[in-house]
Structures are given as C-alpha cells and as structure tokens.
Amino acid sequence: MAPAAYAQVAEGSRPLSAIDWLSDSIALPPPSSDNAILPPALDEPATSTGASVAEVTMTLLKTPVLDAVGLLPHIVTGLPRDLWGMSRPDDLARRISALDLDLLPAMQDFLMRLMLAELDPPKGSSAAEDRLFLARVDRLLSVGALDQAEALLSRAGSVNPRVFRRAFDTALLMGNEDQQCTTLRATPDLSPTFTARVFCLARSGDWDAAVLTLETGRALGYISDEDDALLARFLDPELFEGEEDLPRPDHPSPLTFRMFEAIGLHIETSSLPLAFAQADLRANIGWKARAQAGERLARYGAVQDNQLLGLYSERKPAASGGIWDRMSAVNKVEQALADDDDNRLARAVLDLWPHLEEIGLEVPFAQVFGADLAARNLPGDAGDIALRMGLLSDRFEAVANDATPRPDDPLATILLGLARGQVSSLAPIDDKSRAVLEGFTATTLPVRLQSLVGQDRLGEAILRAIALFTNGRTGNLDELTDALALFRHVGLEQLARQAALEFLILERRG
C-alpha cells in the first residue's frame, strides 16, 4: 500500500505516544525512586576492639531483569541471544518508540517477533532496568497486540507500578480485569487511585465499600466531577434512569471506556487507539463491529489472517457497500477455489483485489489464498494478481519456483528473481526497482550503519534499518537500499526479500 494510503488507514488510531491513553489506575512513584536499588540488609557484626578486619562473605541476589523477559526463545526467532550487545536500554527504547506504526507487513511481523524475543539484556542493564521492556510492551499495545502484551507482562511476574499499570489496562480492554483487581488489593506496594479502588471494589461485589470510597474521594477532592458522575452511575445506574446520558469522552482511558460500557454506553472504537479495537472482538459485540475491528488489527499483525477470514465467513453479508462488499468478494474467491471453477475464480480475483487495496488487507488475504491462487495459472490480469498475491505470502519462494513471468510484464521478472534470491542478472526498470536491486547486490555494510555494528550494537542497527526502510518508502530510496543491505549482511535474508516484494507490489498503484 502506498505510504499516503497507509497513513490514512492509521489516522485517528495513532496515539501521541504508546502510553498516553493509559489509566491513572495507580499512583506512580517519582522517576528518581522508580529505578533505585536498595542495598540488602546486612547483619552488623559486634563492635570489635581488636585491629583485625572481620571476614565478609557476599552473595549476589538473583533478581529478575525485566529487559531479559521474553516469550520466544532464540531457537524460534533465529536471533542471537546477545543481539542487544553493548547498546544502552535508553537508546533501544527511544528507537523502538520512534518507529512508525504503519510499517509494511513483513517489517511489522519481524518487529513483533523482536519485541517478544527472549534475549540477554543490553550490557550494563541491572535488576532495576525496565525501560527496554516497557518500550517493547508499549509497541505491542500501540499496534493492538494485547494478547501478546498480556503474555509478556504476565511473564514479567513483577509488581513494578509501571508494569502493573499496563497489565491493568490490557485486562480492562480484554474484559478480564478481575484478576488484576485481586492483585491490586493484595499488593501493598501498589497505590491505587480512588477511581480504580471504587471500580475494583464494585467488581468484587463489595458495593458498600465502593460507595464509601467514592464518598471519601469526593470529599477529599481526589475524584474529578466527570469521574464522580461516571462512578455514581456505575455503582447505582437505577438512580439515574430517565436522565440524559453522560457525554462520551473523545479520549477515554481503558478504565473510563470499561465503565461507560458497564452502564450501557458503548464508546465507538474506530477513532480510538488500536488497542481499543480489541474490545470489539469480544463475543458480546455485534458481528459488523467485530469484523471492522478485525480489519483494523489485521493491518498491523495483531489479528491472525485466519481469524479475520473466520470473521468474514461467520455469516452472509447483510447488506451492500463497505465491509459487506469486501466480505462478499472474499467469500466468492473462497467458494470458487473450493468448486475448482477457474473462470469464476478469475472473475472473483479481479473483483477482490481492488477491495483489498482500498483497505490495505492485501497481505493478510494473500497469506490465506495467495499460494493456491498462484498455482491455478489464471489468464490475463487475474493471473497477474494471483501471482502477486502468491509472492506476498510466506510461500513466496515456492510460488516463484513454479511460476513463469509473462514477456510483457518486466516487473514480474524482477519479483520472481527477488523471491528466488537470484538477482545478479536482473535489470532495474525504474528508480524503485533500482534501489531494491542495489540493496541486494551490495557487498559491504552501509556506511551509516557500520559504527553500530562495529560497536556490538547489532539489535540497535536493525532497529535503525527498519526506520531507514520506512523512510525509503516515502522517497528516500538510498535509505531503503541501505536497510536491505544491512538485513542481508546480518542474515535476515527472508525479511529482506519479503520487504522488497511488498515494497514493489504494494507501492505500484495507479
């Protein structure tokens, strides 16, 4: 998809930063004390009057390092455990936070694996470090990958207030906050705000304590007028029957969002950060809203391809236009494949592709249908689309090995060569293909990335390359060339090929 199109898709869903919308569920400690390491208490020996020095035995305490927490071992990711090397956690966290949300799918998928990878902490990390860990969690939250964020937060096993804050809000959006409320009540180190206390007391059924807490917070001035009105309705909605509905906030926190839902006032999620779309995937939400949320999340890899297909296929489209037309187009392709009807399949493919382009879902459905469509050798334009969908799938190399480009399609020749990893004989046809081929034929590490690699900051160099590739999509083609060269130089060959294929296929729009 063209950069402008991806930006349009993301508009309204990108928070100013990954944590701007988090609830004020607990009172966070000041930054100066958050990362402080208290020395272990030592038994002081009795005072000695002699000149000898008492022998001291020291034992290192095995405290978990949050920056080392991950879900995917290196045998799964293929990444070396010491990927972060000599980088500083602050530098890595800043690079992760600065990355655009609208990455191409291959880059998005790789970054998701990187955020979940089980790696050694950067050199110099201590037991109190959490900045890299929180940046990884925030990246997952920013693209709506709540399941993955929840699993990573759970693996941390920490009552660090900043970790709990994210776990609490993730649970709120997924509708399973009861466990986090139990943790909040059982952990003295966490200092819940009055709003969070009232909510959790009510969720546990202790309505009297919840009302008393609300009255106390109101009297002390710790609850805003807006929260007061919302909490009062949340605790006793019958008292407000017949009154006007509360105005829905434009920028709710997950806690506010959840309480509005509890009083029967659902807040539309389409203009909220991506994480809120996960709330629309629950079974109590209408089919259309669930499917629209699935589309938003699938563009960022937060919903699996087959899960989106399942949402599309759940029922027959109830109307026409918009998402209903997309559902109908997908269903026609699925049915034509099952019926082995190539004529009907060709028509269905021609109808489907513009719908996928419009919404930015080419790659998710290419993963589902692409290889099968490419194998059918459909005629004309339908065959061109089918081949490109096959090359956009994870099976791109097998598709390329079985394909023969049309003589009048020079781009297909380049695409097949890239997919096979055979680029030496390829000739560029424009500036974009030239930038890609130069990245694949480069024999040295790009100058702008040499210092990071030479200083044992390989993971940081990869993050920098992802940013360069994204800049390259908007016209800085030399940066795209350097990014591809870096990926290949460090052994990320599949990432380089998939990213190049997506760049050439999804960017070539009339």
N, C-alpha and C positions, 0 to 999 in steps of 0.2 A: 504494500500500500504506500502511496506517496506520502512524504512527510506531512504535508498540509492535511491530508485526509486522516492520518493517524492522530495529529494534534486535535482535529475537530472531534474525533471519536473520544479523545481523552478530556475534552473541555468540560469543566464542571465536576470532573471526578478527581482532579489532582489537588490535594491539599497543599497549603503553603509549605508545609514540611510533614514528614511522616507522622508526627505526634501532635499536631495542632489540635486534633479533634478528640484527644483522649480525655476521659472523665477526670474531674478533680475528686477522685474517689478516696484518696488518702492524702495526708499532709506529708509532702516530700521533705526530707531533710535538706539542709543547706548544702550546696555543692562541696564546700570545704570539708564537711564531715562525711560526705557520702562514700568517699573512697578511702577514708582513713583506716589504717590497720592498727588496731590496738595491740600492744605487746602482751604476750602471755604472762599471766600472774606467776611469779616465782616465789617459792618458799625462801624467805630471807634467812640465812644461817645465823646462829647465835653470834653475838659480838665476841671477837677474839682479841686477846691481849698479846698474842704472840706475833712474830714477824712473818710467819708462813702465810702463803696465799691458798685459800680454800680451793679445792678442785671443783670445777663446774662442768657438768655434763649438759649438752644441748641436743635437743631433738627437734627436727623440723616438723611443723604441723602440716598434715595433709589436708589442705583446704582446697575445694574445687575451684578451678579457674573458669569463670563463665565464658571467656573468649575461646576456650577449648571445647565447649559443648557443641555437639552436632548430632545429626541423625543418620547421615550416610557415611559409612567408613570409606577409606581411600580405595579399597578393593572394588567398591561400587562406582565411585566417581572417577577413578583413574587419576586423581590428583595426588601429588606427593604430600605427605603429612606436614612437611616443613615449608609449604607453599608461601606462607606469610614471611618467613625468614626474618630479616633484620628490620622490617617495617615497624613503625610505631602505630599502636592502636588508633590514636587520634587521626593519623594520616589516612589509614584504611577506612575509618568511619566516615571521614569527610568525603572521600572518593565515592563510597557507596551512596551516601546521601545526595551527592551531586548528580548522580546518573539520572537521565530522563526516564520517565515511566514508559514512554511509547517506543520501546526497543522492538526490533524485528523479532519474530517468534523464536528463531534459533538462539539469538542472544538472550532473550528472556528466559528460555528454558535452561541455558547454561548458567545464567546468573542465579536462577532458583536453586540449581544443584550446588553452586558455590556457597550460597547462603546457608544451606543445610549440611554442608560438608563437615565432617569431623576432622579437624586439623589441629596441629600444635599451635598454641598461642604465639603471637608475634614475640620476638625476643624482647626482653625487658618487661613483659607482662607479669603482673603479680596477682596474688589472690584477690585483690580488691578491684582489678580491672574489669570493666563491663562495657566499655564504650563500643568496642567492635561487636560484641554480642548484641547490644541494643540496636546498633545500626543494621545488623542482619535481620533482627526481628522487625524493625521498622520498615525495612524494604519489603518483607513479606506482607506486612499489614498494608503498605501503600498500594500493592497490586491486588489486594483482596484475598491473599492466600492464607486464610485464617486457620484452616486445618493444619497446615504446616507450621504456622506461627505457634499455635496452641501446643503442638507436639514438641517444638523446640523449647518453649517456655516451661513445659512440664518436665522435660529432661534436665533443665537447669536446676530444679529442686531447690530454689532459692526463695527467701522471703525478703530479698532486696526490694525496697519500696518501688523502685522504677521497674523492676521485673514484674512485681505483682500488679502494678497499675496496668500494664499491657495485658497480663493474663486475665484480669478482671474484665476489661473492656472487650477482649476477644470472646470471653464466655458470654457476655451480655449480647453480643451480636449473633452468637450461635444459639442462644436460648438455653444455655446450660450453666447459669450463673450460681446455682445453689451451692455447688462445691466451693466456689471462690468465696461466697459469703461465709461458709463454715470456716474456711481458712482465715478470713478477716477477723472473725470473732475469737478464734483460737490462738492468734498470734499477737502477743502484746507489743512486739516491735513495730507493728503496722498501726498507724494512727488514722482511722477512717474519719472522713468529714461527716458532718451531721446528715447530709443528704444520703450518703452511702449507708450510714448506720440505719436510718429510717427505712431505706429500701430493703436492706438485708434482714432487719428485724421483722418486717412485714412478710418477706419471702419465707421466713421460718415459722410464721404463724403467730408471732408474739405481737399482736396488734396493740395491746395496752402499752408495752414498752416503746413501740414505734411512735404512738401518739405522744407519749410523754417526751420522747427525744425530740420530736418535731416542735413541741411547745417550748422546750428548753432552748433549742437552737434559734427559734423565733424570738424568744425573749432576750437572748444574748446578742442578737443581730448577726448570727453566723449563717443565716439562710436568706437568700435573696427573695424579693417579692415573687419573682417568676417561679422559683423552685418551691416557695411556700404554697402557691396556688396549685402547682402540679402535684406536690406531695399530698396536699389535703384531698384532692380528688382521687389520688392513687389509694389512699387509706380508706376513704369512705365515699365512693362515687355516687351513692344514692342520695347523699345530701345535696348534690348539685344537679339533680335531674331537672330538666326544663330550662336550665341556664345555658347561656351561649357557650359554645366550645372554646377552649383555650386556643389562642393563635399558635399555629405550629411554627417552631423556630426554623430559621433558614440554615443554621449551622449547629445542629444538636450534637451533644456528646452521646456516646453509646448509652449512658445511663439515662439521659433525658429521652432518647429515642425509645428505649425499652419501656419507660414509664408511660409515655404517650400511647404506645401500643397497648399497654395493660389497661388503660382507661378507654380503649376502643377508638383511639385517634391515630391511625397508622400514618406515618410520615413517608411520603414518596421518596424513594432512594435514588432515582435517576440523576439527580443533581448533587447528590452527596458523594463523599469519597468512596472509592471502590469497595472498601471493607464493608460498608453498609449493605452492599448488594448481596452479600452472603446471607443476610437476614431474610431476604426474599426467596431463598432456596428451600426454606422450611416447608413441611407438608401442609401447614395451615394457611399458606399463601396461595392465591389463585394461580392457575396454570399459566396465563399470559405473563403475569408479573414474574413468575419463576423462570420462564423461558427468556424473558428480556434480561433478567439478572444473569442467567447463564451465558447469554451472548456477551455482556459486558465483561464478565470474568474470564471467559474463554479467550478473549483477545489478549489477555495478559498471562495466560497459562495457569490461572487459578482454578479453572474447571477443566476436567479431562474431556477429551474430544468425544468419547463415547457417552459421557454424562450429558453433554449438550445434545448429542443425537437422540438420547433417550428422552430428553425434554421435548424435542421437536416431534418425536414419534408417539408421544403419550396419548394423543387424541387426534382426531381430524380437525384441520383448521376451521375455526368457527366463523370466519369472515374473510374479506379480501383486503389487500393493501398491507404495507409494512411487514411486520413479522409473520403475518399469516401467509403472505406470498412466498416468503423465504421458506417457511415450513413446507408449503406445497411443493416448491421446487426441489427441496431435498428429498421429500417423500417420493417424488416421481423418479428421481435418479435411483433411489434405493429399490423401488419396485421394478424398474426396467432392468437393473442388474440381476435381480432375483429371477425375472422372467426370461433372461437371456435374449432380449429383443434389442438388437443393435440399432435399428432405425429409430425406435422410440428412445433409446438411450442417448443417441446423438442429439435429438431434439431437446431432451431433458438437460443435457450438459450445457448446450447453448443457452438455455433458459436460466440455468443455475448460476453460471459464472458471474453475470452482472450483479446478481443479488449478493453474492459473496464479496465482490469488490466493494459494493456500496457500504457494507457494514464491517469490512475488514476481517472476515472469517475464512479467507481462502485456505490458510494453513490448517486450522482445526479440521475442516472437512476434507482437505487433501490427505490428512492422516487417516481418515476413515475410508475414503473412496479412491484416493489417488492411484495407488498401485494397480488396483483392479481395473480402473478406467483406462490407464495407460496400456494395459495388456490386451485391450479389446481392439486396438488399431482402428479406431473410428476414422471416418473420412473427413477431409476438409478442416474447417475451423474447429469443429468438435474434437477432431483428433489432436489439433494443436493445444487446445485447452486441456484435454485429457493427459497429454504428455507433460505439460507444465504442472498439472496437479500431482502427477506421479513424482516429478522431480522435487516438489515441495514436501513430499512425505519423507519419513525416516528411511524408506526403502529406495531412496533416490539412486544409489549406485546400481542396484539390481535392475531398476527401471531403465537406467541409461544403457546398461549392457545388452538389453533386449530391444533397444529402440534404434531406428534409423531416421535421421532428420530428412525433411523434405528439401529438395535442392533450392527452393525459393525461400527458405527460412534460415538465413545465416545465423540468427540468434540461437536457434535450436542446436546448431553445431557447437557453438561456444558452451551452451548449457550442458550438453552431453559430455563434452570434454572435461568440464569442471567436475561434473558428477563422477566421472571415471577417474579423476586425478591425472588426466593426460592433457597437459596444456601446452607442451613445447611447440606443437605445430599450429596452434590456434592464432588467428589474426584478429585484432580488435575491429569492431565495426563502428564504434563511437567512443566518446570520452569515458563513459561509464564502464564499458567492457575493457577499455584500455587500462583503467585504474585497477580493475579486478585482476586482469592478467599480469600486470606488473607486480601486484602483491603476491601472486602465485609463482612468479619466476625470480623473485628477489633472492639473492644468495647470501646477503648479510643482514644483520639485525638493524632495524631502523635507528638512525642516529638519535632521534628524540626519545627512544626507549632504552638505549644502551646503558645509561647510568643506573636506571632502576634495576635492570637485570644484573649488571656488574656489581651492584651493592647488595646482592642477595635479597632483593625485594620483588621476587617474581610475581607473587599474587597481586602486588600493587601495580606492576607493569601490565598485567592482564586487565585489571580494572581500568587503567588508563587507556588501554587499547579498545575496550568496549566504548568508552567515551569518544575516542577518535573515530571509530566506525560510525557511531551515531552522527557525529559532525559531518562525516563524509557523505552521509545520505542527503544532507542539505546543500551539498555543492562543494565542500572541501575535499575533493577527491584524493588529494595527496595523503590526507589523514586516513582515509579509508584504505588506501594502498598499504600504509604503514601498519595499520591494525591487522590486515590479513597476513602480512609478512610476519608479524610477531606471533600470531596464532600458530602459523605453520612452523615457525622456528622453535616454539616450545612444545610442539607435539599435539596441538589442538587442531588436527587436520580436519576432522569431521565438522567441527564448529566453523572452520574457515570455508569449507565447501558449502555447507548449508546456508551460512550467512550470505555468501556470494550469490548463490542461486536465488535466494529470496530477494536480494537487492536488485538483481537483473530482471526477475519475473514480476515482482510486485511493484517495481518502480516504473515499468514501461507502460504507461497509461496514456491514452489519447485525451 
